[in-house]
Amino acid sequence: MYQEERLIEIIRYLNKNRRISVDQICDLFDVSRDTARRDLVKLEDRKAIVRTRGGAILPSSHNVIKDYTKRLETVSQEKQKIGNKAASLIQFGDKIILDTSTTVQACADKMEAMECTVITNSINQAEILSNKKHVNIQLLGGALQKEHRFLFGTSVIERLRKFHVDKAFIGVVGISENGLTIAHEEDGMVKKNMIRQAKQVIVLADHTKFGVTEFFQFAALEDVDLIITDKAPEPDFQHLLDQNEVELLVAEEEVVDVWS
């Protein structure tokens, strides 16, 4: 096998397994340790990897977190599917918390106009729910984060602590062995307290969030009761959820009866 072919295969391995050692390169491609090291040096020169003691990992990739309006433009079919499944879990008389994420907004959008109480710090969620008859809305007041359209700060957290709810629906930027993570600390601190006030914590996360760690951790996996997603994760991640006693619910496509 030529070096370029090996380099391609090493990157493929890293994309799947996240790290590789010199010994693994030797075993996989039947090459010497010196050859394996030269391969890693070449990949490092191309900025394709970060070398570690005894091997390599992929470089960090930081996604730009779009503002709320732009994220709304990209609310995917997957998020709609997750939101629909989440909304189906809300029962008559429930007291629930909805956070500020666009996936949770998909849940608000799909909610039935039935008697229930919703606590939120999201301007968008409150606006959507204001058009649904019988839904009682408690909008938590505080400082306004204009770009992402949520309210935050000590006044939000202090008021939040007075409520005790049946379910909290929480969105994430990343969910991994490092727990639930988000890009903004002020948003994360509110989510942290939302989780504390709920009997059941339901995380809404499409499959692209699995294995991702963002800037601020606001909860551990063990704090989560249920994850609703659009696609089953890899077996290793499923095992991680099982270890932390997190239930997984994969939202199915809606079946449309063309004859009705």
Buried (B, 14 or more C-beta within 10 A) or exposed (E): EEEEEBBEBBBEBBEEEEBBBBEBBBEBBEBEEEBBBBBBEBBBEEEBBBBEEEBBBBEEEEEEBBEBEEBBEEBBEBBBBBBBBBBBBBEEEBBBBBBBBBBBBBBBBBBBEBEBBBBBBBBBBBBBBEEBEEBEBBBBEBEBBEEBBBBBBEEBBEBBEEBEBBBBBBBBBBBBEBBBBBBBBBBBBBBBBBBBBBEBBBBBBBBBBBBBBBBBBBBEBEBBBBBBBBEEBEEEBBEBBEEBEBEBBBBEEEEEEEEE
